[in-house]
């Protein structure tokens, strides 16, 4: 999908760089991705939406922040882990393996 600017939550950045046993090549690729990606931080609005999501659904903190970020900015959430997100109202989810 050339020409599409990647947009991620700061939590996603933390998660992808925290994977165990990353090779030097993996780290280089991730750094290249992070350099061109728009990375949204957690602000008071995202925090409040995260709280709302966690009060309504049993969901991990990181996933709730990612969902709140996507909802706030009107983004499509691309994930293989659809089951953790599919109950969140208004969240547009795409599994990349189904494209």
Backbone as XML, in Angstrom:
<?xml version="1.0"?>
<chain id="A" units="angstrom">
  <residue number="1" name="UNK">
    <atom name="N" x="0.833" y="-1.177" z="0.000"/>
    <atom name="CA" x="0.000" y="0.000" z="0.000"/>
    <atom name="C" x="0.885" y="1.251" z="0.000"/>
  </residue>
  <residue number="2" name="UNK">
    <atom name="N" x="1.576" y="1.440" z="-1.083"/>
    <atom name="CA" x="2.468" y="2.584" z="-1.203"/>
    <atom name="C" x="1.689" y="3.884" z="-1.081"/>
  </residue>
  <residue number="3" name="UNK">
    <atom name="N" x="2.307" y="4.853" z="-0.445"/>
    <atom name="CA" x="1.684" y="6.157" z="-0.311"/>
    <atom name="C" x="0.820" y="6.309" z="0.924"/>
  </residue>
  <residue number="4" name="UNK">
    <atom name="N" x="0.658" y="5.258" z="1.696"/>
    <atom name="CA" x="-0.126" y="5.344" z="2.927"/>
    <atom name="C" x="0.831" y="5.566" z="4.085"/>
  </residue>
  <residue number="5" name="UNK">
    <atom name="N" x="0.585" y="6.639" z="4.833"/>
    <atom name="CA" x="1.442" y="6.966" z="5.965"/>
    <atom name="C" x="1.064" y="6.095" z="7.164"/>
  </residue>
  <residue number="6" name="UNK">
    <atom name="N" x="2.029" y="5.357" z="7.716"/>
    <atom name="CA" x="1.698" y="4.532" z="8.876"/>
    <atom name="C" x="1.459" y="5.399" z="10.107"/>
  </residue>
  <residue number="7" name="UNK">
    <atom name="N" x="0.451" y="5.040" z="10.878"/>
    <atom name="CA" x="0.086" y="5.754" z="12.096"/>
    <atom name="C" x="-0.066" y="4.714" z="13.193"/>
  </residue>
  <residue number="8" name="UNK">
    <atom name="N" x="0.627" y="4.924" z="14.314"/>
    <atom name="CA" x="0.548" y="3.978" z="15.422"/>
    <atom name="C" x="0.471" y="4.714" z="16.751"/>
  </residue>
  <residue number="9" name="UNK">
    <atom name="N" x="0.022" y="3.998" z="17.751"/>
    <atom name="CA" x="0.043" y="4.486" z="19.123"/>
    <atom name="C" x="1.451" y="4.295" z="19.676"/>
  </residue>
  <residue number="10" name="UNK">
    <atom name="N" x="1.826" y="5.124" z="20.636"/>
    <atom name="CA" x="3.108" y="4.957" z="21.312"/>
    <atom name="C" x="3.194" y="3.568" z="21.939"/>
  </residue>
  <residue number="11" name="UNK">
    <atom name="N" x="2.052" y="3.022" z="22.343"/>
    <atom name="CA" x="2.021" y="1.673" z="22.918"/>
    <atom name="C" x="2.432" y="0.642" z="21.879"/>
  </residue>
  <residue number="12" name="UNK">
    <atom name="N" x="1.975" y="0.806" z="20.663"/>
    <atom name="CA" x="2.363" y="-0.105" z="19.587"/>
    <atom name="C" x="3.867" y="-0.041" z="19.365"/>
  </residue>
  <residue number="13" name="UNK">
    <atom name="N" x="4.419" y="1.160" z="19.383"/>
    <atom name="CA" x="5.871" y="1.295" z="19.225"/>
    <atom name="C" x="6.598" y="0.542" z="20.341"/>
  </residue>
  <residue number="14" name="UNK">
    <atom name="N" x="6.138" y="0.707" z="21.555"/>
    <atom name="CA" x="6.757" y="0.002" z="22.681"/>
    <atom name="C" x="6.643" y="-1.509" z="22.493"/>
  </residue>
  <residue number="15" name="UNK">
    <atom name="N" x="5.468" y="-1.970" z="22.093"/>
    <atom name="CA" x="5.254" y="-3.406" z="21.917"/>
    <atom name="C" x="6.153" y="-3.999" z="20.838"/>
  </residue>
  <residue number="16" name="UNK">
    <atom name="N" x="6.257" y="-3.335" z="19.694"/>
    <atom name="CA" x="7.041" y="-3.929" z="18.604"/>
    <atom name="C" x="8.536" y="-3.931" z="18.911"/>
  </residue>
  <residue number="17" name="UNK">
    <atom name="N" x="9.014" y="-2.934" z="19.639"/>
    <atom name="CA" x="10.431" y="-2.901" z="19.987"/>
    <atom name="C" x="10.754" y="-3.789" z="21.190"/>
  </residue>
  <residue number="18" name="UNK">
    <atom name="N" x="9.734" y="-4.261" z="21.898"/>
    <atom name="CA" x="9.932" y="-5.088" z="23.095"/>
    <atom name="C" x="9.918" y="-6.580" z="22.812"/>
  </residue>
  <residue number="19" name="UNK">
    <atom name="N" x="9.709" y="-6.950" z="21.564"/>
    <atom name="CA" x="9.688" y="-8.372" z="21.231"/>
    <atom name="C" x="11.043" y="-8.991" z="21.575"/>
  </residue>
  <residue number="20" name="UNK">
    <atom name="N" x="11.023" y="-10.157" z="22.206"/>
    <atom name="CA" x="12.295" y="-10.799" z="22.550"/>
    <atom name="C" x="13.022" y="-11.302" z="21.309"/>
  </residue>
  <residue number="21" name="UNK">
    <atom name="N" x="14.313" y="-11.341" z="21.406"/>
    <atom name="CA" x="15.183" y="-11.929" z="20.380"/>
    <atom name="C" x="15.118" y="-11.238" z="19.025"/>
  </residue>
  <residue number="22" name="UNK">
    <atom name="N" x="14.944" y="-9.915" z="19.010"/>
    <atom name="CA" x="14.978" y="-9.194" z="17.736"/>
    <atom name="C" x="16.399" y="-9.217" z="17.187"/>
  </residue>
  <residue number="23" name="UNK">
    <atom name="N" x="16.496" y="-9.497" z="15.899"/>
    <atom name="CA" x="17.812" y="-9.471" z="15.262"/>
    <atom name="C" x="18.186" y="-8.025" z="14.948"/>
  </residue>
  <residue number="24" name="UNK">
    <atom name="N" x="19.443" y="-7.811" z="14.608"/>
    <atom name="CA" x="19.880" y="-6.463" z="14.209"/>
    <atom name="C" x="19.111" y="-6.003" z="12.972"/>
  </residue>
  <residue number="25" name="UNK">
    <atom name="N" x="18.836" y="-6.937" z="12.072"/>
    <atom name="CA" x="18.056" y="-6.622" z="10.864"/>
    <atom name="C" x="16.628" y="-6.206" z="11.237"/>
  </residue>
  <residue number="26" name="UNK">
    <atom name="N" x="16.023" y="-6.930" z="12.174"/>
    <atom name="CA" x="14.676" y="-6.585" z="12.639"/>
    <atom name="C" x="14.662" y="-5.177" z="13.237"/>
  </residue>
  <residue number="27" name="UNK">
    <atom name="N" x="15.629" y="-4.883" z="14.069"/>
    <atom name="CA" x="15.708" y="-3.573" z="14.716"/>
    <atom name="C" x="15.904" y="-2.471" z="13.684"/>
  </residue>
  <residue number="28" name="UNK">
    <atom name="N" x="16.716" y="-2.718" z="12.687"/>
    <atom name="CA" x="16.922" y="-1.741" z="11.614"/>
    <atom name="C" x="15.616" y="-1.471" z="10.872"/>
  </residue>
  <residue number="29" name="UNK">
    <atom name="N" x="14.880" y="-2.538" z="10.551"/>
    <atom name="CA" x="13.588" y="-2.381" z="9.862"/>
    <atom name="C" x="12.584" y="-1.639" z="10.734"/>
  </residue>
  <residue number="30" name="UNK">
    <atom name="N" x="12.532" y="-1.981" z="12.010"/>
    <atom name="CA" x="11.610" y="-1.308" z="12.921"/>
    <atom name="C" x="11.965" y="0.166" z="13.078"/>
  </residue>
  <residue number="31" name="UNK">
    <atom name="N" x="13.250" y="0.475" z="13.163"/>
    <atom name="CA" x="13.670" y="1.874" z="13.244"/>
    <atom name="C" x="13.285" y="2.640" z="11.983"/>
  </residue>
  <residue number="32" name="UNK">
    <atom name="N" x="13.440" y="2.020" z="10.829"/>
    <atom name="CA" x="13.046" y="2.659" z="9.566"/>
    <atom name="C" x="11.540" y="2.931" z="9.554"/>
  </residue>
  <residue number="33" name="UNK">
    <atom name="N" x="10.767" y="1.973" z="10.029"/>
    <atom name="CA" x="9.318" y="2.146" z="10.111"/>
    <atom name="C" x="8.968" y="3.281" z="11.069"/>
  </residue>
  <residue number="34" name="UNK">
    <atom name="N" x="9.572" y="3.270" z="12.251"/>
    <atom name="CA" x="9.269" y="4.285" z="13.264"/>
    <atom name="C" x="9.644" y="5.688" z="12.800"/>
  </residue>
  <residue number="35" name="UNK">
    <atom name="N" x="10.656" y="5.806" z="11.978"/>
    <atom name="CA" x="11.085" y="7.120" z="11.472"/>
    <atom name="C" x="10.035" y="7.756" z="10.572"/>
  </residue>
  <residue number="36" name="UNK">
    <atom name="N" x="9.274" y="6.951" z="9.845"/>
    <atom name="CA" x="8.278" y="7.506" z="8.913"/>
    <atom name="C" x="6.863" y="7.482" z="9.476"/>
  </residue>
  <residue number="37" name="UNK">
    <atom name="N" x="6.662" y="6.764" z="10.570"/>
    <atom name="CA" x="5.321" y="6.636" z="11.150"/>
    <atom name="C" x="4.956" y="7.866" z="11.975"/>
  </residue>
  <residue number="38" name="UNK">
    <atom name="N" x="3.677" y="8.190" z="11.950"/>
    <atom name="CA" x="3.127" y="9.152" z="12.900"/>
    <atom name="C" x="2.859" y="8.349" z="14.167"/>
  </residue>
  <residue number="39" name="UNK">
    <atom name="N" x="3.386" y="8.805" z="15.291"/>
    <atom name="CA" x="3.236" y="8.074" z="16.541"/>
    <atom name="C" x="2.483" y="8.964" z="17.524"/>
  </residue>
  <residue number="40" name="UNK">
    <atom name="N" x="1.276" y="8.519" z="17.877"/>
    <atom name="CA" x="0.437" y="9.291" z="18.789"/>
    <atom name="C" x="0.748" y="8.936" z="20.239"/>
  </residue>
  <residue number="41" name="UNK">
    <atom name="N" x="0.980" y="9.972" z="21.037"/>
    <atom name="CA" x="1.195" y="9.800" z="22.470"/>
    <atom name="C" x="-0.143" y="9.671" z="23.184"/>
  </residue>
  <residue number="42" name="UNK">
    <atom name="N" x="-0.070" y="9.317" z="24.446"/>
    <atom name="CA" x="-1.259" y="9.271" z="25.292"/>
    <atom name="C" x="-1.423" y="10.644" z="25.935"/>
  </residue>
  <residue number="43" name="UNK">
    <atom name="N" x="-2.558" y="11.269" z="25.680"/>
    <atom name="CA" x="-2.870" y="12.548" z="26.315"/>
    <atom name="C" x="-4.099" y="12.343" z="27.207"/>
  </residue>
  <residue number="44" name="UNK">
    <atom name="N" x="-4.615" y="13.424" z="27.767"/>
    <atom name="CA" x="-5.754" y="13.307" z="28.686"/>
    <atom name="C" x="-6.997" y="12.753" z="28.003"/>
  </residue>
  <residue number="45" name="UNK">
    <atom name="N" x="-7.214" y="13.108" z="26.739"/>
    <atom name="CA" x="-8.386" y="12.621" z="26.006"/>
    <atom name="C" x="-8.268" y="11.117" z="25.760"/>
  </residue>
  <residue number="46" name="UNK">
    <atom name="N" x="-7.093" y="10.674" z="25.332"/>
    <atom name="CA" x="-6.871" y="9.244" z="25.093"/>
    <atom name="C" x="-6.978" y="8.482" z="26.415"/>
  </residue>
  <residue number="47" name="UNK">
    <atom name="N" x="-6.429" y="9.046" z="27.475"/>
    <atom name="CA" x="-6.500" y="8.397" z="28.786"/>
    <atom name="C" x="-7.954" y="8.221" z="29.226"/>
  </residue>
  <residue number="48" name="UNK">
    <atom name="N" x="-8.765" y="9.255" z="29.053"/>
    <atom name="CA" x="-10.178" y="9.170" z="29.447"/>
    <atom name="C" x="-10.917" y="8.123" z="28.626"/>
  </residue>
  <residue number="49" name="UNK">
    <atom name="N" x="-10.649" y="8.061" z="27.327"/>
    <atom name="CA" x="-11.290" y="7.058" z="26.467"/>
    <atom name="C" x="-10.819" y="5.653" z="26.854"/>
  </residue>
  <residue number="50" name="UNK">
    <atom name="N" x="-9.557" y="5.532" z="27.231"/>
    <atom name="CA" x="-9.020" y="4.248" z="27.672"/>
    <atom name="C" x="-9.746" y="3.764" z="28.920"/>
  </residue>
  <residue number="51" name="UNK">
    <atom name="N" x="-9.963" y="4.663" z="29.870"/>
    <atom name="CA" x="-10.696" y="4.319" z="31.087"/>
    <atom name="C" x="-12.105" y="3.848" z="30.736"/>
  </residue>
  <residue number="52" name="UNK">
    <atom name="N" x="-12.763" y="4.578" z="29.856"/>
    <atom name="CA" x="-14.119" y="4.213" z="29.422"/>
    <atom name="C" x="-14.145" y="2.810" z="28.817"/>
  </residue>
  <residue number="53" name="UNK">
    <atom name="N" x="-13.193" y="2.538" z="27.947"/>
    <atom name="CA" x="-13.123" y="1.221" z="27.296"/>
    <atom name="C" x="-12.894" y="0.125" z="28.330"/>
  </residue>
  <residue number="54" name="UNK">
    <atom name="N" x="-11.994" y="0.366" z="29.269"/>
    <atom name="CA" x="-11.682" y="-0.656" z="30.278"/>
    <atom name="C" x="-12.831" y="-0.866" z="31.247"/>
  </residue>
  <residue number="55" name="UNK">
    <atom name="N" x="-13.634" y="0.149" z="31.472"/>
    <atom name="CA" x="-14.794" y="-0.010" z="32.338"/>
    <atom name="C" x="-15.883" y="-0.838" z="31.661"/>
  </residue>
  <residue number="56" name="UNK">
    <atom name="N" x="-15.949" y="-0.763" z="30.340"/>
    <atom name="CA" x="-16.973" y="-1.484" z="29.586"/>
    <atom name="C" x="-16.548" y="-2.888" z="29.161"/>
  </residue>
  <residue number="57" name="UNK">
    <atom name="N" x="-15.248" y="-3.104" z="29.019"/>
    <atom name="CA" x="-14.746" y="-4.369" z="28.470"/>
    <atom name="C" x="-13.563" y="-4.874" z="29.284"/>
  </residue>
  <residue number="58" name="UNK">
    <atom name="N" x="-13.449" y="-6.180" z="29.362"/>
    <atom name="CA" x="-12.263" y="-6.774" z="29.980"/>
    <atom name="C" x="-11.181" y="-6.788" z="28.903"/>
  </residue>
  <residue number="59" name="UNK">
    <atom name="N" x="-10.246" y="-5.851" z="29.005"/>
    <atom name="CA" x="-9.223" y="-5.691" z="27.986"/>
    <atom name="C" x="-7.942" y="-5.192" z="28.652"/>
  </residue>
  <residue number="60" name="UNK">
    <atom name="N" x="-6.827" y="-5.640" z="28.155"/>
    <atom name="CA" x="-5.531" y="-5.222" z="28.695"/>
    <atom name="C" x="-5.339" y="-3.723" z="28.485"/>
  </residue>
  <residue number="61" name="UNK">
    <atom name="N" x="-4.567" y="-3.124" z="29.380"/>
    <atom name="CA" x="-4.331" y="-1.687" z="29.328"/>
    <atom name="C" x="-3.760" y="-1.255" z="27.981"/>
  </residue>
  <residue number="62" name="UNK">
    <atom name="N" x="-2.731" y="-1.935" z="27.508"/>
    <atom name="CA" x="-2.113" y="-1.570" z="26.237"/>
    <atom name="C" x="-3.094" y="-1.625" z="25.078"/>
  </residue>
  <residue number="63" name="UNK">
    <atom name="N" x="-3.898" y="-2.679" z="25.038"/>
    <atom name="CA" x="-4.890" y="-2.815" z="23.968"/>
    <atom name="C" x="-5.951" y="-1.723" z="24.067"/>
  </residue>
  <residue number="64" name="UNK">
    <atom name="N" x="-6.331" y="-1.373" z="25.289"/>
    <atom name="CA" x="-7.327" y="-0.310" z="25.470"/>
    <atom name="C" x="-6.776" y="1.042" z="24.995"/>
  </residue>
  <residue number="65" name="UNK">
    <atom name="N" x="-5.516" y="1.301" z="25.258"/>
    <atom name="CA" x="-4.890" y="2.554" z="24.783"/>
    <atom name="C" x="-4.844" y="2.573" z="23.265"/>
  </residue>
  <residue number="66" name="UNK">
    <atom name="N" x="-4.475" y="1.467" z="22.665"/>
    <atom name="CA" x="-4.425" y="1.382" z="21.202"/>
    <atom name="C" x="-5.817" y="1.605" z="20.619"/>
  </residue>
  <residue number="67" name="UNK">
    <atom name="N" x="-6.824" y="0.975" z="21.191"/>
    <atom name="CA" x="-8.204" y="1.142" z="20.716"/>
    <atom name="C" x="-8.671" y="2.584" z="20.897"/>
  </residue>
  <residue number="68" name="UNK">
    <atom name="N" x="-8.383" y="3.169" z="22.049"/>
    <atom name="CA" x="-8.778" y="4.555" z="22.312"/>
    <atom name="C" x="-8.127" y="5.511" z="21.321"/>
  </residue>
  <residue number="69" name="UNK">
    <atom name="N" x="-6.885" y="5.268" z="21.001"/>
    <atom name="CA" x="-6.173" y="6.109" z="20.033"/>
    <atom name="C" x="-6.831" y="6.004" z="18.662"/>
  </residue>
  <residue number="70" name="UNK">
    <atom name="N" x="-7.125" y="4.783" z="18.244"/>
    <atom name="CA" x="-7.773" y="4.581" z="16.943"/>
    <atom name="C" x="-9.139" y="5.257" z="16.899"/>
  </residue>
  <residue number="71" name="UNK">
    <atom name="N" x="-9.910" y="5.106" z="17.955"/>
    <atom name="CA" x="-11.233" y="5.734" z="17.997"/>
    <atom name="C" x="-11.131" y="7.257" z="17.965"/>
  </residue>
  <residue number="72" name="UNK">
    <atom name="N" x="-10.253" y="7.804" z="18.771"/>
    <atom name="CA" x="-10.126" y="9.261" z="18.864"/>
    <atom name="C" x="-9.720" y="9.890" z="17.529"/>
  </residue>
  <residue number="73" name="UNK">
    <atom name="N" x="-8.802" y="9.263" z="16.835"/>
    <atom name="CA" x="-8.299" y="9.823" z="15.581"/>
    <atom name="C" x="-9.026" y="9.293" z="14.345"/>
  </residue>
  <residue number="74" name="UNK">
    <atom name="N" x="-10.024" y="8.433" z="14.535"/>
    <atom name="CA" x="-10.777" y="7.893" z="13.404"/>
    <atom name="C" x="-9.948" y="6.982" z="12.524"/>
  </residue>
  <residue number="75" name="UNK">
    <atom name="N" x="-9.104" y="6.178" z="13.146"/>
    <atom name="CA" x="-8.203" y="5.296" z="12.410"/>
    <atom name="C" x="-8.760" y="3.880" z="12.322"/>
  </residue>
  <residue number="76" name="UNK">
    <atom name="N" x="-8.342" y="3.156" z="11.317"/>
    <atom name="CA" x="-8.646" y="1.736" z="11.199"/>
    <atom name="C" x="-7.567" y="0.987" z="11.978"/>
  </residue>
  <residue number="77" name="UNK">
    <atom name="N" x="-7.991" y="0.108" z="12.861"/>
    <atom name="CA" x="-7.051" y="-0.690" z="13.634"/>
    <atom name="C" x="-6.714" y="-1.948" z="12.847"/>
  </residue>
  <residue number="78" name="UNK">
    <atom name="N" x="-5.457" y="-2.114" z="12.509"/>
    <atom name="CA" x="-5.010" y="-3.285" z="11.767"/>
    <atom name="C" x="-4.342" y="-4.226" z="12.764"/>
  </residue>
  <residue number="79" name="UNK">
    <atom name="N" x="-4.946" y="-5.400" z="12.916"/>
    <atom name="CA" x="-4.446" y="-6.368" z="13.892"/>
    <atom name="C" x="-4.858" y="-7.777" z="13.513"/>
  </residue>
  <residue number="80" name="UNK">
    <atom name="N" x="-4.012" y="-8.736" z="13.877"/>
    <atom name="CA" x="-4.394" y="-10.148" z="13.734"/>
    <atom name="C" x="-5.220" y="-10.575" z="14.938"/>
  </residue>
  <residue number="81" name="UNK">
    <atom name="N" x="-5.149" y="-9.779" z="15.994"/>
    <atom name="CA" x="-5.802" y="-10.109" z="17.257"/>
    <atom name="C" x="-7.189" y="-9.471" z="17.340"/>
  </residue>
  <residue number="82" name="UNK">
    <atom name="N" x="-8.025" y="-9.777" z="16.389"/>
    <atom name="CA" x="-9.356" y="-9.178" z="16.275"/>
    <atom name="C" x="-10.219" y="-9.480" z="17.503"/>
  </residue>
  <residue number="83" name="UNK">
    <atom name="N" x="-10.083" y="-10.656" z="18.070"/>
    <atom name="CA" x="-10.935" y="-11.072" z="19.187"/>
    <atom name="C" x="-10.848" y="-10.130" z="20.383"/>
  </residue>
  <residue number="84" name="UNK">
    <atom name="N" x="-9.688" y="-9.543" z="20.629"/>
    <atom name="CA" x="-9.536" y="-8.643" z="21.775"/>
    <atom name="C" x="-10.191" y="-7.280" z="21.550"/>
  </residue>
  <residue number="85" name="UNK">
    <atom name="N" x="-10.508" y="-6.956" z="20.311"/>
    <atom name="CA" x="-11.006" y="-5.622" z="19.989"/>
    <atom name="C" x="-12.428" y="-5.581" z="19.438"/>
  </residue>
  <residue number="86" name="UNK">
    <atom name="N" x="-12.955" y="-6.713" z="18.989"/>
    <atom name="CA" x="-14.196" y="-6.683" z="18.219"/>
    <atom name="C" x="-15.455" y="-6.282" z="18.992"/>
  </residue>
  <residue number="87" name="UNK">
    <atom name="N" x="-15.405" y="-6.233" z="20.308"/>
    <atom name="CA" x="-16.575" y="-5.828" z="21.091"/>
    <atom name="C" x="-16.616" y="-4.326" z="21.356"/>
  </residue>
  <residue number="88" name="UNK">
    <atom name="N" x="-15.589" y="-3.619" z="20.933"/>
    <atom name="CA" x="-15.524" y="-2.182" z="21.202"/>
    <atom name="C" x="-16.319" y="-1.438" z="20.130"/>
  </residue>
  <residue number="89" name="UNK">
    <atom name="N" x="-17.388" y="-0.799" z="20.564"/>
    <atom name="CA" x="-18.303" y="-0.110" z="19.662"/>
    <atom name="C" x="-17.598" y="1.028" z="18.914"/>
  </residue>
  <residue number="90" name="UNK">
    <atom name="N" x="-17.815" y="1.046" z="17.599"/>
    <atom name="CA" x="-17.296" y="2.121" z="16.768"/>
    <atom name="C" x="-15.883" y="1.919" z="16.261"/>
  </residue>
  <residue number="91" name="UNK">
    <atom name="N" x="-15.228" y="0.864" z="16.714"/>
    <atom name="CA" x="-13.846" y="0.607" z="16.307"/>
    <atom name="C" x="-13.832" y="-0.148" z="14.986"/>
  </residue>
  <residue number="92" name="UNK">
    <atom name="N" x="-13.165" y="0.409" z="13.999"/>
    <atom name="CA" x="-13.048" y="-0.210" z="12.676"/>
    <atom name="C" x="-11.792" y="-1.076" z="12.675"/>
  </residue>
  <residue number="93" name="UNK">
    <atom name="N" x="-11.962" y="-2.386" z="12.535"/>
    <atom name="CA" x="-10.868" y="-3.341" z="12.647"/>
    <atom name="C" x="-10.680" y="-4.104" z="11.344"/>
  </residue>
  <residue number="94" name="UNK">
    <atom name="N" x="-9.428" y="-4.286" z="10.960"/>
    <atom name="CA" x="-9.088" y="-5.076" z="9.774"/>
    <atom name="C" x="-7.994" y="-6.057" z="10.153"/>
  </residue>
  <residue number="95" name="UNK">
    <atom name="N" x="-8.215" y="-7.318" z="9.825"/>
    <atom name="CA" x="-7.194" y="-8.336" z="9.987"/>
    <atom name="C" x="-6.391" y="-8.360" z="8.686"/>
  </residue>
  <residue number="96" name="UNK">
    <atom name="N" x="-5.084" y="-8.047" z="8.738"/>
    <atom name="CA" x="-4.297" y="-7.977" z="7.500"/>
    <atom name="C" x="-4.196" y="-9.307" z="6.775"/>
  </residue>
  <residue number="97" name="UNK">
    <atom name="N" x="-4.413" y="-10.398" z="7.478"/>
    <atom name="CA" x="-4.349" y="-11.711" z="6.845"/>
    <atom name="C" x="-5.613" y="-12.034" z="6.050"/>
  </residue>
  <residue number="98" name="UNK">
    <atom name="N" x="-6.632" y="-11.190" z="6.185"/>
    <atom name="CA" x="-7.862" y="-11.380" z="5.429"/>
    <atom name="C" x="-7.949" y="-10.451" z="4.213"/>
  </residue>
  <residue number="99" name="UNK">
    <atom name="N" x="-6.894" y="-9.717" z="3.964"/>
    <atom name="CA" x="-6.901" y="-8.783" z="2.810"/>
    <atom name="C" x="-6.594" y="-9.505" z="1.518"/>
  </residue>
</chain>
